[in-house]
Amino acid sequence: MSFFYVKDNSEGARDTFNKKMFYKLDTFSEEYPNLVDFTFAEKQLYGRVSRFFEPIIVYDYILKLKPIKQTAESGKNFQALNFVADAFKDLAGLFAKKAMRREIDTSDKFLTNLSTFKAYQSPKRLYTNHLNEYRAALETLFQEDDVKFVMFEKFIALLMPYLLQTTRKRPFTLPAFIKSHYCPATVSGLVIEISDTDPSNDEEKMDKFYGSNNWQFFLNACAAHGFMVDQNIPWRLVADIGSAPMLEYARQYGITDSDAILRTAYQKAHKPYFRMFKNLLFNLYNQLKQTRYYETVLLQNDGKKVVTREPIEYSPTEFFEAYDDFYFLDLYCKIRLNEEEGKFSSEQQERIIDNCIELCKLDFEIGLDSFENILNKTFDYIGSLTYISKRLKEISRSPQPNDSPDVQMLSEPIEEILPGGDGAMDAT
């Protein structure tokens, strides 16, 4: 066990919290503004949400994904958005040149010749894996509870209570997955990691990175090429799409500002997902239904008999003719409202859904966009900057019984107010 820093996950909660505080204090730097704490407030979602905090995914159309040649292992195919890959190529080239001239410490394993250990990961592929686990869990629950149904409406009536119990903590839809801690920062196409060090080992971070002879040169070089460095995962480079150097790389592809990057490199996650959502529920019905089951029914003469039930077999054409987009839109809205932390009352939720459906009848895309825009407002969300500021003010104004009138202490642990620590947004 390390005395000052967390070394593994075996340490107790109190020791872990205290050591995390030591780490935060020891790694904070005003001298290097590109050393960023990505666990703080909305920074957690950098590269995964729009200006309006709607979940986004890489579009790979105008600003395309581009292979990264500087890789740790031959045969590995890492990618990043093209302007990010270009910036990293030049950054790695600078380190190679400095190492050749012996102007940096060439004994450093990671900060001499920069190599990629991790980069872009497909959010759809990660979501599919996440969904497979969800399906397996639902299948187990349905078997344990002996859930039976003969048609799709009955299936949905039985499924929804399970979803509404679980989706706040474990997202079901792709947009919610993108914003959750199950989804890693690498889905943004803006992230390149130059080490495979354990993210939970703060002691190793201090030794191999913060204690490196090349650390200050690394931070300066990253800033000069438009990269931020993750304070909690110091081998993680994140393209700063608001910085002049990174925008200069983007300019080679006809992009001149950060808003243009967001418009051309990404699309809103809900746009390609809605069709997938309909197919998902259709497939879930087929997967979770029993081929046949037996049911005891009461007769008019007080007798009983056992009847055989066989769930309806829908062809895709029959299914989507029977259940139109608005049927699924109602389900989608209910699930999404439950996945988010908004404080809408039941009446407000019903009104939002009704308005969304009415607007979708005029223009489906605009209606769905409006719904997600309302849903993803961040005011007062747990972990948002507004929430943190508000809670700290409330707590500081609440004097404790043993306090003197002019001394006010925090009345609850700071870890209950602030978002999670190192790696909180990573599914690694």
C-alpha positions as a printed NumPy array, in Angstrom:
array([[  0.   ,   0.   ,   0.   ],
       [  1.303,   3.419,  -1.001],
       [  1.46 ,   6.033,   1.776],
       [  0.448,   9.102,  -0.259],
       [ -1.277,   7.816,  -3.42 ],
       [ -3.742,   5.115,  -4.396],
       [ -1.951,   2.078,  -5.792],
       [ -4.861,  -0.295,  -6.446],
       [ -8.542,  -0.842,  -5.707],
       [ -7.977,  -2.794,  -2.486],
       [ -7.703,   0.266,  -0.23 ],
       [-10.618,   1.362,   1.965],
       [-13.005,   4.16 ,   1.04 ],
       [-11.584,   6.676,   3.542],
       [ -7.947,   6.041,   2.547],
       [ -8.852,   6.146,  -1.141],
       [-10.702,   9.452,  -0.786],
       [ -7.905,  11.102,   1.206],
       [ -5.23 ,   9.895,  -1.2  ],
       [ -7.25 ,  11.1  ,  -4.166],
       [ -7.285,  14.541,  -2.556],
       [ -3.478,  14.405,  -2.212],
       [ -3.234,  13.456,  -5.872],
       [ -5.542,  16.295,  -6.98 ],
       [ -3.565,  18.847,  -4.976],
       [ -0.167,  17.575,  -6.111],
       [ -1.088,  17.491,  -9.792],
       [ -2.981,  20.779, -10.021],
       [ -1.066,  23.405, -11.987],
       [ -1.909,  27.005, -12.871],
       [  1.239,  27.142, -14.99 ],
       [ -0.137,  24.613, -17.483],
       [ -3.792,  25.378, -18.342],
       [ -3.814,  22.487, -20.814],
       [ -3.52 ,  20.061, -17.867],
       [ -7.25 ,  19.529, -17.355],
       [ -9.385,  17.715, -14.782],
       [-11.925,  15.941, -16.983],
       [-13.885,  14.636, -14.   ],
       [-15.1  ,  18.13 , -13.088],
       [-18.654,  19.163, -14.032],
       [-19.473,  19.196, -17.75 ],
       [-15.833,  18.458, -18.701],
       [-16.788,  14.813, -18.154],
       [-18.77 ,  14.918, -21.392],
       [-16.215,  16.714, -23.57 ],
       [-16.44 ,  15.426, -27.137],
       [-19.595,  13.445, -26.427],
       [-22.216,  16.199, -26.302],
       [-23.147,  19.21 , -28.416],
       [-23.23 ,  22.834, -27.261],
       [-26.735,  22.035, -26.015],
       [-25.475,  18.909, -24.208],
       [-27.187,  16.544, -26.626],
       [-25.286,  13.241, -27.041],
       [-23.268,  13.152, -30.276],
       [-21.281,  10.532, -32.189],
       [-18.593,  10.796, -34.866],
       [-20.164,  11.184, -38.305],
       [-17.057,  10.236, -40.348],
       [-18.223,  12.13 , -43.432],
       [-16.5  ,  15.493, -43.956],
       [-13.968,  15.292, -41.135],
       [-13.117,  11.625, -41.492],
       [-11.396,   9.187, -39.196],
       [ -7.767,   8.74 , -40.159],
       [ -5.277,   5.968, -39.263],
       [ -2.567,   6.809, -36.744],
       [  0.781,   5.461, -37.861],
       [  2.542,   5.907, -34.518],
       [  1.333,   2.737, -32.757],
       [  2.736,   0.714, -29.872],
       [  2.134,  -2.641, -31.582],
       [  2.401,  -3.504, -35.257],
       [ -0.874,  -4.678, -36.73 ],
       [ -2.959,  -2.395, -34.525],
       [ -5.24 ,  -0.063, -36.453],
       [ -5.826,   3.046, -34.374],
       [ -7.774,   6.028, -35.677],
       [ -8.664,   9.584, -34.724],
       [-10.378,  12.435, -36.541],
       [ -8.09 ,  13.442, -39.403],
       [ -6.934,  16.796, -38.001],
       [ -6.257,  15.158, -34.605],
       [ -4.203,  12.397, -36.226],
       [ -2.207,  15.063, -38.11 ],
       [ -1.505,  16.997, -34.918],
       [ -0.362,  13.847, -33.125],
       [  1.889,  12.897, -36.03 ],
       [  3.692,  16.25 , -35.746],
       [  3.855,  15.989, -31.944],
       [  5.386,  12.517, -32.144],
       [  7.777,  13.777, -34.808],
       [  8.946,  16.554, -32.497],
       [  9.677,  14.055, -29.719],
       [ 11.575,  11.806, -32.129],
       [ 13.685,  14.746, -33.259],
       [ 14.418,  15.846, -29.671],
       [ 15.315,  12.284, -28.7  ],
       [ 17.683,  11.964, -31.644],
       [ 19.462,  15.138, -30.545],
       [ 19.483,  13.963, -26.917],
       [ 17.588,  17.089, -25.918],
       [ 15.172,  15.048, -23.802],
       [ 15.637,  12.075, -21.497],
       [ 15.681,   9.078, -23.86 ],
       [ 15.329,   6.561, -21.015],
       [ 11.69 ,   7.531, -20.477],
       [  9.458,   4.64 , -21.59 ],
       [  6.438,   6.685, -22.665],
       [  7.588,  10.298, -23.069],
       [ 10.423,   9.769, -25.539],
       [  8.94 ,   8.089, -28.588],
       [  5.203,   8.711, -28.471],
       [  3.163,   5.668, -29.483],
       [ -0.569,   5.049, -29.502],
       [ -2.019,   2.448, -27.151],
       [ -5.661,   3.474, -27.531],
       [ -7.643,   5.864, -29.724],
       [-11.083,   6.035, -31.337],
       [-13.592,   3.36 , -30.341],
       [-16.9  ,   2.956, -32.141],
       [-19.748,   3.994, -29.811],
       [-22.183,   1.789, -31.717],
       [-19.985,  -1.264, -31.213],
       [-19.542,  -0.484, -27.527],
       [-23.292,   0.102, -27.199],
       [-24.024,  -3.236, -28.859],
       [-21.807,  -4.979, -26.299],
       [-23.531,  -3.053, -23.508],
       [-26.925,  -4.033, -24.915],
       [-25.992,  -7.707, -25.098],
       [-25.341,  -7.636, -21.351],
       [-28.666,  -5.851, -20.831],
       [-30.494,  -8.474, -22.893],
       [-28.91 , -11.303, -20.923],
       [-29.93 ,  -9.673, -17.63 ],
       [-33.521,  -9.188, -18.841],
       [-33.668, -12.775, -20.027],
       [-32.573, -13.999, -16.59 ],
       [-35.141, -11.776, -14.844],
       [-37.958, -12.915, -17.143],
       [-37.07 , -16.551, -16.498],
       [-36.822, -16.078, -12.736],
       [-40.174, -14.254, -12.613],
       [-41.757, -16.647, -15.116],
       [-42.925, -13.756, -17.293],
       [-45.345, -14.871, -20.016],
       [-47.   , -12.983, -22.864],
       [-48.768, -13.738, -26.134],
       [-48.459, -10.427, -28.002],
       [-46.217,  -7.386, -28.271],
       [-48.416,  -4.967, -26.282],
       [-48.463,  -7.388, -23.354],
       [-44.683,  -7.772, -23.633],
       [-44.18 ,  -4.   , -23.458],
       [-46.529,  -3.724, -20.465],
       [-44.386,  -6.31 , -18.651],
       [-41.026,  -4.957, -19.88 ],
       [-41.47 ,  -1.267, -19.008],
       [-41.459,  -1.706, -15.189],
       [-38.096,  -3.502, -15.466],
       [-36.673,  -0.729, -17.633],
       [-37.971,   2.077, -15.437],
       [-36.336,   0.434, -12.418],
       [-32.91 ,   0.095, -14.037],
       [-32.361,   2.742, -16.714],
       [-31.382,   5.609, -14.388],
       [-28.272,   3.693, -13.335],
       [-27.801,   1.484, -16.393],
       [-28.773,   3.208, -19.654],
       [-30.88 ,   1.408, -22.241],
       [-30.791,   3.79 , -25.218],
       [-27.768,   4.868, -27.239],
       [-28.058,   8.612, -26.369],
       [-28.09 ,   7.808, -22.641],
       [-25.202,   5.36 , -23.084],
       [-23.077,   8.059, -24.745],
       [-23.442,  10.302, -21.663],
       [-22.934,   7.521, -19.123],
       [-19.828,   6.263, -17.339],
       [-20.14 ,   3.064, -19.402],
       [-18.993,   5.01 , -22.468],
       [-15.275,   5.955, -22.668],
       [-13.919,   9.298, -23.811],
       [-12.279,   7.608, -26.807],
       [-15.602,   7.549, -28.722],
       [-15.103,  11.247, -29.479],
       [-12.311,  10.73 , -32.012],
       [-10.423,  13.479, -30.149],
       [ -8.539,  11.216, -27.735],
       [ -5.203,   9.416, -28.094],
       [ -3.609,   7.474, -25.234],
       [  0.157,   6.91 , -25.229],
       [  0.361,   4.321, -22.437],
       [ -1.477,   1.273, -21.129],
       [ -0.815,   2.156, -17.469],
       [ -3.512,   1.208, -14.956],
       [ -5.786,   4.286, -14.499],
       [ -6.441,   3.385, -10.855],
       [ -2.744,   3.447,  -9.888],
       [ -2.01 ,   7.053,  -8.889],
       [  1.425,   6.161,  -7.548],
       [  2.483,   4.903, -10.975],
       [  1.128,   8.048, -12.608],
       [  3.278,  10.187, -10.319],
       [  6.383,   8.09 , -10.969],
       [  6.098,   7.562, -14.721],
       [  4.556,  10.848, -15.826],
       [  4.495,  13.7  , -13.311],
       [  7.953,  12.639, -12.096],
       [  9.39 ,  12.266, -15.601],
       [ 12.282,  14.475, -16.664],
       [ 10.332,  15.071, -19.876],
       [  7.045,  16.043, -18.185],
       [  7.262,  19.822, -18.581],
       [  8.47 ,  19.532, -22.162],
       [  5.576,  17.139, -22.819],
       [  2.969,  19.594, -21.491],
       [  4.444,  22.512, -23.453],
       [  4.673,  20.463, -26.645],
       [  1.093,  19.26 , -26.261],
       [ -0.134,  22.832, -25.815],
       [  1.806,  23.95 , -28.892],
       [  0.06 ,  21.25 , -30.945],
       [ -3.43 ,  21.886, -29.537],
       [ -3.673,  19.027, -27.066],
       [ -4.967,  19.026, -23.529],
       [ -3.61 ,  16.422, -21.104],
       [ -5.929,  14.618, -18.709],
       [ -4.865,  15.412, -15.139],
       [ -6.195,  12.063, -13.895],
       [ -4.955,   9.99 , -16.836],
       [ -1.782,  11.853, -17.836],
       [ -1.054,   9.645, -20.838],
       [ -4.367,  10.703, -22.385],
       [ -4.15 ,  13.484, -24.987],
       [ -7.389,  15.279, -25.844],
       [ -7.664,  17.592, -28.833],
       [ -8.658,  21.109, -27.758],
       [-10.975,  22.112, -30.598],
       [-11.044,  25.68 , -29.302],
       [ -7.27 ,  26.182, -29.412],
       [ -5.499,  28.021, -32.217],
       [ -2.982,  25.217, -32.937],
       [ -5.686,  22.529, -33.277],
       [ -7.867,  24.799, -35.407],
       [ -4.868,  25.335, -37.683],
       [ -4.779,  21.577, -38.295],
       [ -8.549,  21.554, -38.903],
       [ -8.155,  24.435, -41.367],
       [ -6.361,  22.043, -43.747],
       [ -9.767,  20.378, -44.188],
       [-11.687,  23.617, -44.694],
       [-12.801,  23.968, -41.054],
       [-12.122,  27.297, -39.345],
       [-13.749,  27.19 , -35.904],
       [-14.845,  24.807, -33.174],
       [-18.554,  25.13 , -34.03 ],
       [-17.759,  23.968, -37.556],
       [-15.929,  20.948, -36.098],
       [-18.992,  20.031, -34.054],
       [-21.255,  20.46 , -37.098],
       [-19.15 ,  18.496, -39.567],
       [-17.465,  15.819, -37.459],
       [-20.487,  14.706, -35.431],
       [-24.171,  13.924, -35.633],
       [-26.714,  13.79 , -32.834],
       [-26.826,  10.269, -31.451],
       [-30.619,  10.043, -31.54 ],
       [-30.837,  10.67 , -35.296],
       [-29.535,   7.283, -36.526],
       [-30.717,   5.53 , -33.376],
       [-34.519,   5.706, -33.557],
       [-34.773,   3.036, -36.267],
       [-32.366,   0.912, -34.251],
       [-34.59 ,   1.396, -31.181],
       [-37.624,  -0.028, -33.023],
       [-35.653,  -3.052, -34.222],
       [-34.237,  -3.511, -30.718],
       [-37.691,  -3.905, -29.164],
       [-38.811,  -6.212, -31.976],
       [-35.758,  -8.419, -31.418],
       [-36.236,  -8.338, -27.638],
       [-39.8  ,  -9.594, -28.067],
       [-38.612, -12.502, -30.192],
       [-35.752, -13.315, -27.849],
       [-37.705, -13.183, -24.575],
       [-40.979, -14.811, -25.626],
       [-41.532, -18.494, -24.921],
       [-42.302, -20.786, -27.846],
       [-45.403, -21.946, -25.985],
       [-46.594, -22.128, -22.43 ],
       [-49.501, -23.584, -20.487],
       [-51.991, -21.572, -18.516],
       [-54.837, -22.572, -16.196],
       [-58.096, -20.735, -16.923],
       [-61.362, -20.64 , -14.959],
       [-64.568, -21.911, -16.596],
       [-68.089, -20.524, -16.096],
       [-69.161, -23.635, -14.149],
       [-66.36 , -23.046, -11.603],
       [-64.208, -25.615, -13.294],
       [-60.688, -25.207, -14.604],
       [-58.783, -26.295, -17.633],
       [-55.233, -25.994, -18.93 ],
       [-54.83 , -24.213, -22.26 ],
       [-51.809, -23.867, -24.517],
       [-50.661, -20.341, -25.351],
       [-48.425, -19.587, -28.322],
       [-47.079, -16.027, -28.635],
       [-47.742, -14.294, -31.942],
       [-45.017, -14.66 , -34.536],
       [-44.641, -11.332, -36.368],
       [-42.839, -10.934, -39.647],
       [-40.903,  -7.64 , -39.804],
       [-43.403,  -6.25 , -42.32 ],
       [-46.424,  -7.24 , -40.222],
       [-44.817,  -5.906, -37.074],
       [-43.939,  -2.44 , -38.332],
       [-47.31 ,  -2.075, -40.043],
       [-49.062,  -2.919, -36.759],
       [-46.881,  -0.581, -34.661],
       [-46.019,   2.739, -36.275],
       [-43.325,   5.294, -35.439],
       [-45.555,   7.159, -33.001],
       [-46.141,   4.018, -30.927],
       [-42.366,   3.634, -30.527],
       [-41.867,   7.364, -30.059],
       [-44.069,   7.262, -26.957],
       [-41.983,   4.379, -25.535],
       [-38.715,   6.084, -26.47 ],
       [-39.704,   9.325, -24.734],
       [-40.773,   7.532, -21.551],
       [-37.509,   5.596, -21.346],
       [-35.367,   8.656, -22.148],
       [-37.126,  10.775, -19.516],
       [-36.368,   8.082, -16.965],
       [-32.707,   7.822, -18.02 ],
       [-31.982,  11.511, -17.49 ],
       [-31.767,  13.425, -14.213],
       [-34.323,  16.096, -15.067],
       [-36.813,  16.993, -12.365],
       [-39.975,  16.844, -14.487],
       [-43.203,  15.977, -12.708],
       [-45.446,  13.209, -14.095],
       [-47.75 ,  15.851, -15.558],
       [-44.837,  17.688, -17.169],
       [-43.515,  14.451, -18.648],
       [-46.888,  13.629, -20.168],
       [-47.125,  17.137, -21.635],
       [-43.6  ,  16.919, -23.072],
       [-44.376,  13.564, -24.7  ],
       [-47.706,  14.797, -26.098],
       [-46.08 ,  17.92 , -27.524],
       [-43.231,  15.88 , -29.005],
       [-45.655,  13.513, -30.753],
       [-47.724,  16.408, -32.102],
       [-44.625,  18.142, -33.437],
       [-43.326,  14.873, -34.921],
       [-46.586,  14.533, -36.861],
       [-45.622,  17.77 , -38.627],
       [-41.894,  17.018, -38.93 ],
       [-40.521,  13.894, -37.255],
       [-36.884,  15.006, -37.204],
       [-37.613,  18.449, -35.755],
       [-39.901,  16.938, -33.124],
       [-37.282,  14.449, -31.967],
       [-34.61 ,  17.166, -31.968],
       [-36.812,  19.382, -29.795],
       [-37.464,  16.572, -27.333],
       [-33.749,  15.796, -26.904],
       [-32.943,  19.492, -26.591],
       [-35.41 ,  19.883, -23.704],
       [-34.311,  16.632, -22.106],
       [-30.578,  17.358, -22.106],
       [-30.544,  20.772, -20.449],
       [-27.951,  20.546, -17.693],
       [-29.344,  22.941, -15.098],
       [-29.197,  21.29 , -11.673],
       [-28.112,  17.891, -12.974],
       [-26.022,  16.04 , -10.376],
       [-22.404,  16.728, -11.26 ],
       [-23.154,  19.766, -13.402],
       [-21.39 ,  23.032, -12.603],
       [-24.71 ,  24.647, -11.692],
       [-25.54 ,  21.817,  -9.31 ],
       [-22.129,  21.913,  -7.615],
       [-22.197,  25.706,  -7.164],
       [-25.732,  25.646,  -5.818],
       [-25.059,  22.796,  -3.357],
       [-21.86 ,  24.363,  -2.04 ],
       [-23.688,  27.652,  -1.409],
       [-26.544,  25.866,   0.34 ],
       [-24.208,  23.845,   2.54 ],
       [-21.973,  26.779,   3.418],
       [-25.027,  28.709,   4.61 ],
       [-26.098,  25.888,   6.969],
       [-24.339,  26.406,  10.359],
       [-23.743,  23.283,  12.437],
       [-24.792,  23.009,  16.133],
       [-21.234,  23.313,  17.425],
       [-20.174,  26.103,  15.095],
       [-19.562,  29.639,  16.232],
       [-21.82 ,  32.183,  14.471],
       [-19.073,  33.324,  12.146],
       [-17.802,  29.85 ,  11.198],
       [-19.732,  27.647,   8.817],
       [-18.543,  24.171,   7.91 ],
       [-19.524,  21.761,   5.16 ],
       [-22.322,  19.608,   6.531],
       [-21.792,  16.642,   4.228],
       [-18.753,  14.92 ,   2.664],
       [-17.435,  16.724,  -0.384],
       [-17.42 ,  13.445,  -2.343],
       [-21.225,  13.456,  -2.206],
       [-21.293,  16.798,  -4.007],
       [-18.507,  16.496,  -6.537],
       [-18.524,  14.049,  -9.471],
       [-16.444,  10.837,  -9.429],
       [-12.665,  10.76 ,  -9.423],
       [-10.098,   9.291, -11.792],
       [-11.564,   7.268, -14.588],
       [-15.146,   8.031, -13.599],
       [-16.228,   8.344, -17.197],
       [-14.293,   5.371, -18.522],
       [-15.539,   1.922, -19.301],
       [-12.066,   0.455, -19.397]])
